[in-house]
Each structure stands twice: as C-alpha cells, then as structure tokens.
Amino acid sequence: MKVDTLDTVNVYGCRVSSGRTVNYCWIIANRLTNQAVIVDPAWELATIVDTLHKNGLQLKAVLVTHHHHDHIHLADSVSALYGIPAFISKSERDFYSLSEHQFFTFYDSEILSLAGLAIRPILTPGHTAGSTCFLIGEALFTGDTVFNEGCGMCVGRGASPDQLFASLHRLKEEISDSIKVYPGHRYLTELGADWGTLKKNNIYLNIKDKDTFINFRMRAESIKNAFVFI
Ligand SMILES: [Fe+2]
C-alpha cells in the first residue's frame, strides 16, 4: 500500500481489483485527528477495512467521483458498514438517476466539511455528465477525469469530449502546480505526481485547440490501451 504524508493529510492508496480491472481507491486522513474520508471504494472491502483498522483511522464519509461501477461498487457497503454518508455530485445523480443508492449530493465548489477537512468538489464533466474531482488539503482526486498519462474516455450517455476539454482547461486554471494528483487508475507511472508534472507530460493537457482535442480523444485506437491497468 502506498502512503503519502502531505502537509495536512495522509493519503493511503488501496490498489483493488476485480479480474483485469484495477482501481485505486484513496483514503484521506486528517493528520491532526486521524478522521478520514474515502474516494471511490470498490472491489475489495477487506482491503479497505484492513487499511482503516491498521492505521487507526476513523472513517467519516464516502466520496464518489462518478457513477461507473468500478468507482461506485462499494459506496453503499462502506457507507452502511460505518454508518456514514456517501456523496456524489447533484448533476451525476440527477442525470443517471441512481435511485438505488442513498447519496447525499453537492454542487460545484460547495465546500464539504468532513473529517475536519474542507473538501472542495470541482465539477469536471466530460467522462460522465457529473464527474467530479475532489481537492482535499494538498491533493486532488480525479477519478477518471485525468490520469498521469491521459484522460477519461468519452463514451456512453452523458459523456462529452467537448466538456472534457473545458474541464481540463478549468483544472489548468485553478490547480496549483504543487498539488499532488491521485487518479482512479494507473497505467505507467507512480500515482501522486504533482500537477505541474502532469501539465508538462500529459498530452491531453497540452492540446490547445478544442477540435484537435476532440479528434484525438475520440480516435478509435485509443480504446485499445484504455483498460491496460497496473
Ligand atoms: Fe469511469
């Protein structure tokens, strides 16, 4: 398990998998209190419970970046097990209904005070209609909006490369270079790189023209590497 000690939070990375699908769910703990929130719990409940227990963490909330199964899979179970709320953006819940889940919702940039942390959800639609990145302490949790080497696919209802271009542009405007970035999947390089490094190395963050971005994002051959997780 990966642990990063930042100024105000510790970030615990749980690599969890189901078959060939590998996700990273992130536990973010307030360094002063050991209260914590979890982003995108999936696949391995025992791994998550064990990580919380071994590190003496008190889980206060579940945060979900978007509704895809590999990000939402254990949201209800973890919420029920610890008796804590689970959150997703209002636009994601409304667009996809999600009525089988008991989600609390938030708006763009509405500060969530959880685990003694001021959590800022940044709405970054594109991969899905209400995809969200969470800015917590010195860290940004991006789900499938942006990875170290790429960005989310834009397939299925509510996905939009046009919106994803705008969302990535917004992140470039609003996120400081020193912020550490924790996506939901890993392809090549270590997660937790800083935003300045992603801005330099991630080709999707370097395409200035919207139409060029859309054509590149939607190219057919990009699908073949999208599920080669490590
Ligand atoms: Fe996704």
Residues whose N, C-alpha, C, O or C-beta is under 5 A from the ligand:
A	BS01	LIG	H68 D144
